Amino acid sequence: MPRNSARTGAKAGKSLNKAFFGRSVHEVAPDLIGATLLVDGVGGIIVEVEAYHHTDPAAHSYRGPTPRNQVMFGPPGYAYVYRSYGIHWCVNFVCEQAGSASAVLIRALQPTHGLATMRRRRGLKDERALCSGPGKLTEALGITDAHNGLALDTPPIALYARPAKVDIVTGLRIGITKAIDLPWRYGLKDSRFLSKPFA
């Protein structure tokens, strides 16, 4: 069961490698809250994620591999990037063993690195709104389909473990029509950078 508070098990500031992602998606998802995601040095603290398991009808991998979701069926520790509703990119981190096809959607960040670049890319100044949604954060970090299949522990992507224990809240996932009753959304308690408050 998800914990209200969790630790990554990694030392503060340590780079997260592929072994970190080779675990249950339900362990990885809450452990990502408080970690830092950077793309070419631009990014911030992960404050909201959602877990998607291959047995979950809302997961892209539920009906099997396709050219679009092939990365999900590969080994853990890689980025799965897709276009949502033909409008914006979404970035996911592939978890579990190869073939499991489970991943964590990154929903929101607290901007900490490269704010000027993010503001330019997003065309706004409000720090709170720069990365408060999966499409917003990919635009702010410059993530596109060119990042699909890239390793999460190799430039231009860098991930660092959270430095301390954090309080985590859970809730229902957003913007889906299947498996809507699963509490697989995780967030940093009281963060003002969430895409949507937790009920």
C-alpha positions as CSV (number, residue, x, y, z in Angstrom):
1,M,0.0,0.0,0.0
2,P,1.2,3.6,-0.7
3,R,2.7,5.3,2.3
4,N,1.9,8.9,3.4
5,S,5.6,9.5,3.9
6,A,8.4,7.7,2.1
7,R,12.1,7.6,1.5
8,T,13.9,6.8,-1.7
9,G,16.5,4.7,0.0
10,A,19.1,6.6,-2.0
11,K,21.5,9.1,-0.4
12,A,20.7,12.8,-0.8
13,G,21.8,14.2,-4.1
14,K,22.6,10.8,-5.6
15,S,21.8,10.3,-9.3
16,L,19.0,7.9,-9.9
17,N,20.0,5.0,-12.1
18,K,18.1,2.3,-14.0
19,A,18.1,0.1,-10.9
20,F,15.9,2.6,-9.1
21,F,13.2,2.1,-11.8
22,G,13.5,-1.7,-11.9
23,R,10.9,-2.0,-9.1
24,S,7.1,-2.0,-8.9
25,V,5.6,1.1,-10.4
26,H,3.7,1.6,-7.2
27,E,7.0,1.9,-5.3
28,V,8.8,4.1,-7.8
29,A,5.9,6.6,-8.2
30,P,5.8,7.8,-4.6
31,D,9.6,7.6,-4.4
32,L,9.9,10.2,-7.2
33,I,8.1,12.8,-5.2
34,G,10.8,15.3,-4.1
35,A,13.3,14.0,-6.7
36,T,14.8,16.5,-9.1
37,L,14.4,16.2,-12.9
38,L,16.6,18.2,-15.2
39,V,16.7,18.2,-19.0
40,D,19.8,20.0,-20.3
41,G,20.1,21.6,-16.9
42,V,16.5,22.9,-16.9
43,G,13.9,21.6,-14.5
44,G,12.9,21.2,-10.9
45,I,11.5,19.1,-8.1
46,I,8.9,16.5,-9.0
47,V,5.7,17.3,-7.0
48,E,3.1,15.2,-8.7
49,V,3.0,11.9,-10.6
50,E,0.6,9.1,-11.6
51,A,1.3,5.4,-11.8
52,Y,0.2,3.3,-14.8
53,H,0.4,-0.5,-14.7
54,H,0.1,-2.9,-17.7
55,T,-3.0,-4.5,-16.0
56,D,-4.6,-1.1,-15.8
57,P,-7.2,-0.3,-18.6
58,A,-6.0,3.4,-18.6
59,A,-2.4,2.4,-19.4
60,H,-1.3,2.8,-23.0
61,S,0.2,-0.7,-22.8
62,Y,-3.0,-2.4,-21.7
63,R,-3.8,-3.8,-25.2
64,G,-0.2,-4.7,-26.0
65,P,2.7,-3.2,-27.9
66,T,2.4,-0.7,-30.7
67,P,4.9,1.5,-32.5
68,R,3.7,4.3,-30.2
69,N,4.1,2.5,-26.8
70,Q,7.1,0.2,-27.7
71,V,9.4,1.9,-25.2
72,M,7.1,0.9,-22.3
73,F,7.8,-2.8,-23.1
74,G,11.5,-2.3,-22.9
75,P,13.8,-2.2,-19.9
76,P,13.2,0.2,-17.0
77,G,14.9,3.6,-16.7
78,Y,13.9,5.1,-20.0
79,A,11.6,8.0,-21.1
80,Y,8.3,7.3,-22.8
81,V,7.1,10.4,-24.5
82,Y,3.8,10.7,-26.3
83,R,1.5,13.4,-27.6
84,S,-1.7,13.8,-25.7
85,Y,-4.8,14.7,-27.6
86,G,-2.6,15.8,-30.5
87,I,-1.7,18.9,-28.5
88,H,1.1,18.5,-26.0
89,W,3.8,16.1,-25.1
90,C,3.8,14.0,-21.9
91,V,6.8,12.3,-20.3
92,N,6.7,9.0,-18.4
93,F,9.4,7.0,-16.7
94,V,9.4,3.2,-17.6
95,C,9.4,1.0,-14.6
96,E,9.6,-2.7,-13.6
97,Q,11.3,-5.5,-15.7
98,A,11.3,-5.5,-19.5
99,G,7.9,-6.6,-20.8
100,S,6.0,-5.3,-17.8
101,A,5.1,-2.1,-19.7
102,S,4.4,0.0,-16.6
103,A,5.4,3.7,-16.2
104,V,5.0,6.8,-14.1
105,L,3.6,9.9,-15.7
106,I,5.3,13.1,-14.5
107,R,2.5,15.6,-13.8
108,A,4.0,18.6,-12.2
109,L,7.3,20.2,-11.1
110,Q,8.4,23.0,-8.8
111,P,10.7,25.0,-11.0
112,T,14.2,25.4,-9.6
113,H,16.7,25.4,-12.5
114,G,16.6,27.5,-15.7
115,L,13.6,29.6,-14.8
116,A,14.4,32.2,-17.5
117,T,14.5,29.5,-20.1
118,M,11.2,28.0,-18.9
119,R,9.5,31.4,-18.9
120,R,10.7,32.0,-22.5
121,R,9.5,28.6,-23.7
122,R,6.1,29.0,-21.9
123,G,5.6,32.7,-22.6
124,L,4.7,33.5,-19.1
125,K,6.3,34.7,-15.8
126,D,4.2,33.0,-13.1
127,E,6.6,30.5,-11.5
128,R,3.7,28.5,-10.1
129,A,2.2,27.9,-13.6
130,L,5.3,27.0,-15.4
131,C,5.2,23.3,-14.8
132,S,1.8,22.7,-13.2
133,G,0.7,20.0,-15.6
134,P,2.2,17.3,-17.8
135,G,2.0,19.3,-21.0
136,K,3.2,22.5,-19.3
137,L,6.3,20.9,-17.8
138,T,7.3,19.2,-21.1
139,E,7.1,22.6,-22.9
140,A,9.0,24.3,-20.1
141,L,11.8,21.6,-20.2
142,G,11.8,21.4,-24.0
143,I,10.8,17.7,-24.0
144,T,9.5,16.4,-27.3
145,D,9.3,13.0,-29.1
146,A,13.1,13.4,-29.7
147,H,13.4,12.4,-26.0
148,N,11.3,9.2,-26.4
149,G,13.5,6.2,-25.6
150,L,16.3,8.2,-24.0
151,A,17.9,6.8,-20.8
152,L,16.9,8.6,-17.6
153,D,20.5,8.4,-16.2
154,T,22.3,9.8,-19.3
155,P,22.5,13.4,-20.6
156,P,20.5,15.3,-21.6
157,I,18.3,13.9,-18.8
158,A,19.4,13.9,-15.1
159,L,17.5,12.7,-12.1
160,Y,18.6,13.2,-8.5
161,A,17.1,11.6,-5.3
162,R,15.2,13.7,-2.9
163,P,17.5,14.9,-0.1
164,A,15.1,14.2,2.8
165,K,11.8,12.6,3.8
166,V,8.7,14.2,2.4
167,D,5.0,14.1,3.1
168,I,3.1,12.4,0.3
169,V,-0.6,12.6,-0.5
170,T,-2.5,10.2,-2.7
171,G,-5.6,10.5,-4.8
172,L,-7.5,9.6,-8.0
173,R,-5.8,10.1,-11.4
174,I,-6.8,13.0,-13.6
175,G,-8.2,13.2,-17.1
176,I,-8.9,9.5,-17.7
177,T,-12.1,7.6,-18.4
178,K,-11.0,4.1,-17.4
179,A,-10.0,2.7,-13.9
180,I,-10.9,6.1,-12.5
181,D,-11.3,4.7,-9.0
182,L,-7.6,3.7,-8.5
183,P,-5.7,6.0,-6.1
184,W,-2.5,6.0,-8.1
185,R,-1.9,9.8,-8.1
186,Y,0.9,10.9,-5.7
187,G,1.8,14.4,-4.7
188,L,3.9,16.5,-2.4
189,K,1.6,17.6,0.5
190,D,0.7,21.3,0.4
191,S,2.7,22.0,-2.7
192,R,1.5,25.1,-4.6
193,F,2.9,23.7,-7.8
194,L,0.4,20.8,-8.3
195,S,-1.6,20.6,-11.5
196,K,-4.7,20.2,-9.3
197,P,-5.2,20.1,-5.5
198,F,-5.7,16.8,-3.8
199,A,-9.2,16.3,-2.4
